Structures are given as C-alpha cells and as structure tokens.
Amino acid sequence: MRIRGLLGLVSLVAWLGGLAAAETPATETPANGILVREGFDQEPATGLAGALLAHRHVSLAKGAGPDGSDAIRVAYVGFDKGSERVVVRFPLGAKLEQATLSYDVCFEKDFKWVTGGKLHGLGPKRPITGGQPRKPEGWSARVNFKADGHCATYLYDQNVARTYGVGAGSPGPVFRAGQWHHVVLQVGLNTPGQADGFARIFVDGREQVHSRGMQFRGVGGEDTLIQNLLFSTFHGGSSPGNAPRDEQGRTITVHALFDNFVVREGLADPERGRGME
C-alpha cells in the first residue's frame, strides 16, 4: 500500500507539473516590458547588434551616437532601382497585440531624400513586404522617409486590391540632414477580421502621423501577433527616380546613423527609450 501511495503521489505531482507547463506561455514579456534594448556599445557584438553588423552595408561608428557613444552607420548604395536593400528581421522573443519601437537616426549632411524610402518597423511571424500578395495572417508596419524629410506610415494590411503598402504622411518635413532625431512607432493590432488597428509615428516627441482603422490581419492566432523587429531601410520603390544621384545624374552612396533601439510591450511614452534612458 505504501508503494502504491507513493506512486499515486508521484503521478499527481507529474500531472500538476504538466498542467502548469501547459498553461505557461512559450514566450513571456520581461517584467519591465522591454524586449529589445541595443546601443551598440558592447563588444563583442551580440543580439541585434551582431545581426545588423553582419550585413555588408552596416558598420560600427565609434563615438558617433547622439550622446557620444557608439552607433551604426548604414550605406545606401545607389543603383538603377533606388538603393540596395538593408533588411534584417530580428525576433522579439514574445508575441504581442501592441508594441512600441523607438530609435535614433541621423541622416548625414549629404543625404539625398529623392522620392523617399523605408525605415524600420514591426511585423508578425511572416511579414508581408515588397509587393507580396496579401495573406490573412500576414502584415507589416514600417516608417517611410519621404521627399524633403517628411515621414509616413507604410502598412501592409488586408486590402487585396492594393499591391504595395498604404499609409499617411506628415504635414511637413520632420527630418533634417545632419541632425539626430528620435523616432517612435506605436502599433496596435486589429481585432481579427475588423478594421480597428492603428499605427502612430512620433518624431522628437511630437505625433506626426496617425493611421486609424487598419485591418492588419484577417485572422487570429499566434502567428499574426507582433513578434519581429523589421530593420528595413533603403531608397525606393523600384524605379530609376528613387535612386540617390549626384549633379551629373550618376548613382551615389549616402549614409545614415542609427542608435538606441528599444522595443517595448504596449504603447509606451514616446519620450521613453530616448538615449537608452
């Protein structure tokens, strides 16, 4: 009887342990809500820094950050369809319905805005970008830089009649070449099948764009939740008019600096994450 009782106790403990494991999410948000914090000051570079510095157009810029710390420098190499793509997808380690991405950017003094291009954003397990067909479980939310330093939302939603992203632009220029700016993108997913999602852009603490009524995802499920940082920056579009060029019309390479990437759960204060706090 004693053996049978012990076996029963062991079985009960195992069952309770399995129940607890089943109820524990596969990924959990840290207590402070911060999923990514990267200032490019650690050596050797790991995490987001390691992933970005592995790209051939990204280099470490020692002491070039807004507070004199290290940053990264991205080369926008012009060619006949804009500039070469600098795209890295980095998993957040959590799955969220709302999240806030912030970072600092300085477009160098010789930067050419041309007709515009892409900046970074957030996406689900399998983001839709680059004119790919819409899918119920796919979407993406990024920032655009535009002509003369304007900014805009650039959103792949469930509008199957559209080939490329949709969005809205800032009422005036917000970026100045040679000056550091703090960019914040807030994304709130829609209720599956409804158009109640949104994306907001803040630059230097001021709201510039608010895209409402977005149907990012057509279905529910974990794969549709926010779970990837989309480091994505280049000129274009894909036409000759998107390419950075000199006065003689030859394609050239221009640069921008980035620092202090933070991704937080929820809709964080647009001033938080500035200078890595």
C-alpha positions as CSV (number, residue, x, y, z in Angstrom):
1,M,0.0,0.0,0.0
2,R,2.9,2.3,0.8
3,I,4.4,1.8,-2.7
4,R,1.0,2.3,-4.3
5,G,0.6,5.5,-2.3
6,L,4.0,6.8,-3.4
7,L,3.2,6.0,-7.0
8,G,0.0,7.9,-6.7
9,L,1.7,10.9,-5.2
10,V,4.4,10.9,-8.0
11,S,1.6,10.7,-10.6
12,L,-0.2,13.6,-9.1
13,V,2.9,15.8,-9.0
14,A,3.7,14.9,-12.6
15,W,0.2,15.7,-13.7
16,L,0.2,19.1,-11.9
17,G,3.6,19.9,-13.4
18,G,2.4,19.1,-16.8
19,L,-0.7,21.2,-16.3
20,A,1.5,24.1,-15.1
21,A,3.7,23.7,-18.2
22,A,0.7,23.7,-20.5
23,E,-0.6,26.9,-19.0
24,T,2.8,28.7,-19.2
25,P,3.2,30.7,-22.4
26,A,6.1,29.6,-24.7
27,T,7.4,33.2,-24.6
28,E,7.0,35.8,-21.8
29,T,7.5,39.5,-21.8
30,P,10.1,40.7,-19.3
31,A,8.8,42.3,-16.2
32,N,9.9,45.8,-17.4
33,G,8.2,45.3,-20.7
34,I,11.4,45.8,-22.7
35,L,12.0,43.2,-25.4
36,V,15.0,44.8,-27.2
37,R,17.5,47.3,-26.0
38,E,20.5,48.0,-28.2
39,G,23.0,50.8,-28.1
40,F,25.9,49.1,-30.0
41,D,28.4,49.6,-27.1
42,Q,29.0,46.0,-26.2
43,E,31.9,44.0,-27.5
44,P,31.8,41.5,-29.0
45,A,28.5,42.5,-30.6
46,T,25.7,40.0,-30.0
47,G,21.9,40.0,-30.3
48,L,20.5,42.8,-32.6
49,A,23.9,44.4,-32.9
50,G,25.5,41.2,-34.1
51,A,22.7,40.6,-36.6
52,L,23.0,44.1,-38.1
53,L,26.8,44.3,-38.2
54,A,26.8,41.1,-40.2
55,H,25.2,43.0,-43.1
56,R,27.7,44.2,-45.7
57,H,26.2,47.7,-45.7
58,V,26.2,48.2,-41.9
59,S,29.4,49.2,-40.0
60,L,30.2,50.3,-36.4
61,A,30.6,54.0,-36.0
62,K,32.7,54.5,-32.9
63,G,31.7,57.6,-30.8
64,A,29.2,58.8,-33.4
65,G,26.0,58.3,-31.4
66,P,23.8,61.2,-30.2
67,D,25.4,61.0,-26.7
68,G,28.9,60.3,-27.9
69,S,28.5,56.5,-27.6
70,D,28.9,54.1,-30.5
71,A,26.3,53.8,-33.2
72,I,25.9,52.0,-36.6
73,R,26.3,53.5,-40.0
74,V,24.2,52.3,-42.9
75,A,25.4,52.8,-46.5
76,Y,22.6,53.5,-49.0
77,V,24.3,52.2,-52.2
78,G,22.5,53.7,-55.2
79,F,21.6,51.6,-58.3
80,D,19.1,51.8,-61.1
81,K,16.1,51.0,-58.8
82,G,16.7,53.0,-55.6
83,S,19.4,51.9,-53.2
84,E,20.5,48.4,-52.2
85,R,18.2,46.9,-49.6
86,V,19.4,46.7,-46.0
87,V,16.9,44.4,-44.4
88,V,17.3,42.3,-41.2
89,R,14.5,40.5,-39.4
90,F,15.1,40.1,-35.7
91,P,12.8,38.0,-33.4
92,L,11.5,39.8,-30.3
93,G,11.1,36.6,-28.2
94,A,7.4,37.5,-27.4
95,K,4.1,37.8,-29.1
96,L,2.1,41.0,-28.6
97,E,-1.0,42.8,-29.7
98,Q,0.5,46.2,-29.1
99,A,4.2,47.3,-29.1
100,T,6.3,50.4,-29.4
101,L,9.6,50.6,-31.4
102,S,11.9,53.6,-30.9
103,Y,15.3,54.5,-32.2
104,D,17.5,57.5,-33.0
105,V,18.5,58.4,-36.6
106,C,20.8,60.9,-38.2
107,F,20.7,61.2,-41.9
108,E,24.2,62.5,-42.8
109,K,24.6,66.0,-44.3
110,D,24.9,64.8,-47.9
111,F,21.8,62.5,-47.7
112,K,19.5,62.5,-50.7
113,W,15.9,62.1,-49.9
114,V,14.9,61.7,-53.5
115,T,11.3,60.4,-53.6
116,G,11.6,58.6,-50.3
117,G,12.3,55.2,-48.9
118,K,11.9,52.8,-46.0
119,L,12.7,52.9,-42.3
120,H,12.2,50.3,-39.6
121,G,9.1,48.7,-38.1
122,L,7.3,45.7,-36.7
123,G,5.7,42.5,-38.0
124,P,4.2,39.1,-37.4
125,K,5.8,35.7,-37.8
126,R,5.7,36.0,-41.6
127,P,5.6,39.7,-42.6
128,I,4.2,40.9,-45.9
129,T,6.5,43.4,-47.7
130,G,7.9,44.1,-51.2
131,G,4.7,43.9,-53.1
132,Q,4.0,40.3,-52.0
133,P,0.3,39.2,-52.2
134,R,-1.8,39.9,-49.1
135,K,-2.4,36.9,-46.8
136,P,-4.9,36.7,-43.9
137,E,-2.1,36.0,-41.3
138,G,0.4,38.5,-42.8
139,W,1.0,42.2,-42.5
140,S,3.8,44.7,-41.7
141,A,4.1,48.2,-40.2
142,R,7.1,50.4,-41.1
143,V,8.1,54.1,-41.3
144,N,8.9,55.8,-44.6
145,F,11.2,58.8,-45.1
146,K,9.8,60.9,-47.9
147,A,11.0,63.8,-50.1
148,D,12.4,66.8,-48.3
149,G,12.5,64.9,-44.9
150,H,8.8,64.2,-44.5
151,C,7.8,60.9,-42.8
152,A,4.9,58.5,-43.4
153,T,3.4,55.2,-42.2
154,Y,3.9,52.3,-44.6
155,L,1.5,49.5,-43.8
156,Y,0.6,46.2,-45.5
157,D,-2.9,45.4,-44.5
158,Q,-5.7,43.2,-45.8
159,N,-6.7,45.3,-48.8
160,V,-6.2,42.8,-51.5
161,A,-6.8,45.4,-54.2
162,R,-3.5,47.0,-53.3
163,T,-0.1,45.7,-54.4
164,Y,2.1,47.8,-52.1
165,G,1.7,49.3,-48.7
166,V,-0.7,52.1,-47.6
167,G,-0.3,54.9,-45.2
168,A,-0.4,58.6,-44.5
169,G,2.3,61.3,-44.4
170,S,3.4,64.0,-42.0
171,P,2.1,67.6,-42.7
172,G,5.6,68.9,-43.1
173,P,9.3,67.9,-43.0
174,V,10.4,66.3,-39.8
175,F,13.9,65.1,-40.6
176,R,16.9,67.4,-41.2
177,A,20.1,66.1,-42.7
178,G,23.0,66.2,-40.2
179,Q,20.7,66.3,-37.1
180,W,19.8,63.4,-34.7
181,H,16.1,62.6,-34.4
182,H,14.2,60.3,-32.1
183,V,11.6,58.1,-33.9
184,V,8.8,56.2,-32.2
185,L,6.4,53.8,-33.9
186,Q,3.4,52.5,-32.0
187,V,1.4,49.6,-33.5
188,G,-1.9,48.3,-32.2
189,L,-3.3,45.2,-34.0
190,N,-6.9,45.0,-35.1
191,T,-9.4,42.6,-33.7
192,P,-9.2,39.7,-36.2
193,G,-11.5,40.4,-39.2
194,Q,-12.2,44.0,-38.1
195,A,-10.6,47.4,-39.1
196,D,-9.8,48.8,-35.7
197,G,-6.0,48.7,-35.7
198,F,-3.7,51.7,-35.8
199,A,-0.1,52.9,-36.3
200,R,1.3,56.2,-34.9
201,I,4.6,57.9,-35.6
202,F,6.2,60.4,-33.2
203,V,9.4,62.3,-34.1
204,D,11.2,64.1,-31.4
205,G,8.3,63.7,-29.0
206,R,5.6,65.0,-31.4
207,E,3.0,63.0,-33.1
208,Q,3.3,63.3,-36.9
209,V,1.1,60.6,-38.3
210,H,-1.8,58.5,-37.0
211,S,-3.2,55.8,-39.3
212,R,-6.5,54.6,-37.9
213,G,-9.0,51.9,-38.9
214,M,-6.4,49.4,-40.1
215,Q,-7.1,45.8,-40.8
216,F,-3.6,44.4,-40.4
217,R,-4.6,40.8,-40.0
218,G,-7.6,38.9,-41.4
219,V,-7.5,36.0,-38.9
220,G,-6.4,35.5,-35.3
221,G,-3.7,33.1,-33.9
222,E,-0.2,33.4,-32.5
223,D,1.4,33.8,-35.9
224,T,-0.4,37.0,-36.5
225,L,0.9,38.7,-33.4
226,I,3.7,41.3,-33.3
227,Q,6.9,39.2,-32.9
228,N,9.6,40.6,-35.3
229,L,11.6,43.8,-35.4
230,L,11.9,44.7,-39.1
231,F,15.2,46.6,-39.6
232,S,14.5,47.8,-43.1
233,T,16.0,50.8,-44.8
234,F,16.7,51.8,-48.5
235,H,15.5,54.2,-51.2
236,G,12.5,53.1,-53.1
237,G,10.4,51.8,-54.6
238,S,12.0,50.2,-57.6
239,S,12.4,52.8,-60.3
240,P,15.3,55.0,-61.5
241,G,13.7,58.0,-59.9
242,N,14.2,56.5,-56.5
243,A,18.0,56.3,-56.7
244,P,20.3,58.8,-54.9
245,R,22.3,60.6,-57.6
246,D,24.9,63.4,-57.9
247,E,24.6,66.5,-60.0
248,Q,25.7,64.6,-63.1
249,G,23.0,62.0,-62.6
250,R,25.3,59.2,-61.5
251,T,24.1,57.0,-58.7
252,I,26.0,57.5,-55.4
253,T,26.2,56.1,-51.9
254,V,24.8,58.2,-49.0
255,H,24.7,57.3,-45.3
256,A,22.6,57.4,-42.1
257,L,23.5,56.7,-38.5
258,F,21.3,54.7,-36.1
259,D,21.4,54.2,-32.3
260,N,19.4,53.3,-29.2
261,F,16.9,50.7,-30.5
262,V,14.2,49.8,-27.9
263,V,11.1,47.6,-28.4
264,R,8.6,47.7,-25.5
265,E,5.4,45.8,-24.9
266,G,2.3,48.1,-25.2
267,L,2.0,51.8,-26.1
268,A,5.0,53.3,-24.3
269,D,5.5,57.0,-23.7
270,P,7.1,58.5,-26.9
271,E,9.8,60.1,-24.8
272,R,10.8,56.8,-23.2
273,G,13.8,54.9,-24.6
274,R,15.4,58.2,-25.6
275,G,19.2,58.0,-25.2
276,M,18.7,54.5,-23.7
277,E,17.5,56.2,-20.5
